[in-house]
Amino acid sequence: MKLYYAPGACSLSPHIALREAGLAFTPIKVDLKAHQVEGGGDFYAINPKGYVPVLELDDGTTLTEGPAIVQYIADQVPATQLAPPNGTIARYKLQEWLNFITTELHKQYSPLFDSSSTEEVKTKQRDKIAKRYEYVAQQLADRDYLTGSTFTVADAYLFTVTNWARSTGVELTRWPALQAFMKRVAARPHVQATLKAEGLV
């Protein structure tokens, strides 16, 4: 398999999942500004959408969209418990979290990375994100991870997105449970290895 990624982007989530699952893969760095693949090549030829992540399977099939990719990864090695079995309520709860993170957190950060956004727009976005984190922090108050005591791909996704808080001015100190979660995930050996591989630590 090949994972097309950009350091620190949302592709960090499947990158973590692949290492947690112990799957063999080749990471391929993408320059998102130039839309070029490391070593040469037009990234649009790989993903017409123009963004990461992309998981290319050994038969040439490509998967895009992080929530779909991480579930595929988890299902390859069920023993890792990165996702509950398909068809169970626990799996639907995981999907609920993945959908929440992708729509209510991930996409809400976009204006904070946009140089054309005014400070007024950015302030409104930070307030909106804060309301979402308030909910997340409440859920983490009595558990280690989003779905309970087991680390899943949803946790990798939340960790990835929340890593953007510092660089975008989203203050996390008001949520000790969320800060503890971030430290807990960051301490995982495979997460550390992924951060190092992407040059983030």
C-alpha positions in Angstrom: 0.0 0.0 0.0 1.0 3.6 -0.5 -0.2 6.5 1.7 0.0 9.9 0.1 0.4 12.5 2.9 1.4 16.0 3.8 3.1 16.6 7.1 0.7 17.6 9.9 -2.3 17.6 7.5 -5.4 15.4 8.1 -3.4 12.5 6.5 -1.7 12.2 9.9 -4.8 10.3 11.0 -4.5 7.3 8.6 -0.7 7.5 8.9 -1.1 6.8 12.7 -3.7 4.1 12.0 -1.4 2.3 9.6 1.3 2.1 12.2 -1.0 1.2 15.0 -2.4 -1.7 12.7 1.2 -2.9 11.9 0.5 -2.8 8.2 3.2 -2.5 5.6 3.0 0.7 3.5 5.0 3.2 1.7 4.5 6.9 2.8 4.7 9.3 -0.1 5.0 13.0 0.6 2.8 15.5 -1.3 3.5 19.2 -1.8 -0.1 20.5 -1.6 0.7 24.0 -2.8 2.4 22.7 -6.0 0.2 19.6 -6.1 3.3 17.6 -6.8 4.3 14.2 -5.5 7.8 13.8 -3.9 10.2 12.7 -6.5 8.0 14.2 -9.3 4.5 13.7 -10.6 1.2 15.5 -10.8 -0.8 14.8 -7.6 -4.1 15.5 -9.5 -3.4 12.4 -11.5 -3.6 10.4 -8.3 -6.4 12.4 -6.7 -8.4 14.8 -8.8 -9.8 16.4 -5.6 -6.2 17.7 -5.1 -5.9 16.9 -1.4 -4.6 14.2 1.0 -5.0 11.6 2.2 -5.0 9.0 -0.5 -4.5 5.3 0.2 -3.4 3.3 -2.8 -4.0 -0.4 -2.4 -1.7 -3.1 -3.9 -4.1 -3.7 -6.8 -4.1 0.0 -7.7 -7.5 0.9 -6.2 -7.4 4.3 -4.4 -9.4 5.4 -1.4 -9.8 9.0 -0.5 -11.5 10.7 2.5 -9.9 10.1 5.9 -12.9 8.5 7.7 -13.3 5.9 4.9 -9.6 5.2 4.8 -9.1 4.7 8.6 -12.1 2.2 8.7 -10.6 0.3 5.8 -7.2 0.1 7.7 -8.9 -0.9 11.0 -10.8 -3.7 9.2 -7.6 -5.2 7.8 -6.5 -6.1 11.3 -9.5 -6.6 13.5 -7.4 -7.8 16.5 -6.0 -4.3 17.0 -9.5 -3.1 17.9 -9.0 0.1 16.0 -12.6 -0.1 15.0 -15.4 -2.3 16.4 -16.9 -5.0 14.1 -19.1 -3.9 11.3 -22.8 -4.1 12.0 -22.5 -3.5 15.7 -23.9 -0.5 17.6 -20.3 0.2 18.7 -19.2 0.5 15.1 -22.0 3.0 14.4 -20.9 5.0 17.5 -17.4 5.1 16.0 -18.8 6.3 12.7 -20.8 8.9 14.6 -17.6 10.3 16.1 -15.8 10.2 12.7 -18.6 12.2 11.1 -18.7 14.7 14.0 -14.9 15.2 13.8 -14.9 15.6 10.0 -17.8 18.1 9.8 -17.8 19.9 13.2 -14.1 20.2 13.8 -12.0 19.4 10.8 -13.8 21.6 8.3 -14.4 24.4 10.9 -10.6 24.9 11.0 -10.4 25.7 7.3 -11.1 29.4 7.6 -8.3 29.7 10.2 -5.8 28.5 7.6 -7.1 30.8 4.9 -5.0 33.9 4.6 -7.9 35.8 3.1 -10.1 35.3 6.2 -10.6 38.4 8.3 -9.9 38.5 12.0 -13.7 38.8 12.6 -14.2 35.6 10.6 -11.4 33.8 12.5 -12.8 34.9 15.9 -16.2 33.5 15.0 -14.7 30.2 13.9 -12.7 29.9 17.1 -15.9 30.4 19.1 -17.7 27.8 17.0 -14.8 25.3 17.4 -14.8 26.0 21.2 -18.4 25.0 21.4 -17.6 21.7 19.7 -14.6 21.1 22.0 -16.9 21.7 25.0 -18.9 18.8 23.9 -15.9 16.6 23.3 -14.4 17.5 26.6 -17.6 16.5 28.4 -17.5 13.1 26.7 -13.8 12.6 27.7 -14.4 13.5 31.3 -14.9 9.9 32.5 -13.1 7.9 29.8 -9.6 7.6 28.3 -10.8 7.6 24.6 -13.8 8.7 22.7 -15.6 5.4 22.7 -14.3 4.1 26.1 -11.1 2.6 27.3 -9.8 1.4 23.8 -7.9 3.6 21.4 -9.6 3.7 18.0 -9.2 5.4 14.6 -11.6 8.1 15.9 -9.0 9.0 18.5 -6.3 9.3 15.9 -8.5 11.7 13.9 -9.4 13.8 16.9 -5.7 14.0 17.9 -4.8 15.0 14.3 -7.3 17.8 14.1 -6.7 19.1 17.6 -3.0 19.4 16.9 -4.0 22.4 14.8 -5.3 24.3 17.8 -2.0 25.9 18.8 -1.1 27.2 15.4 -4.5 28.7 14.8 -5.1 30.3 18.1 -7.6 27.9 19.5 -7.0 27.8 23.3 -7.4 24.4 24.9 -6.5 25.2 28.5 -10.1 25.4 29.6 -10.6 21.7 28.9 -8.3 19.6 31.1 -9.9 16.4 29.9 -9.1 17.2 26.3 -5.5 18.2 27.2 -5.1 14.9 29.1 -6.4 13.1 26.0 -3.9 14.8 23.7 -1.0 13.8 26.1 -2.3 10.3 26.3 -2.5 9.8 22.6 0.8 11.6 21.9 2.6 9.2 24.3 1.6 6.1 22.3 4.7 4.6 20.7 3.1 4.4 17.2 1.9 8.0 17.4 5.4 9.1 18.4 6.9 7.2 15.5 4.4 8.8 13.1 5.1 12.3 14.3 8.8 11.7 13.9 8.3 10.2 10.4 6.5 13.4 9.4 9.1 15.7 10.9 6.6 17.0 13.5 8.8 16.4 16.6 
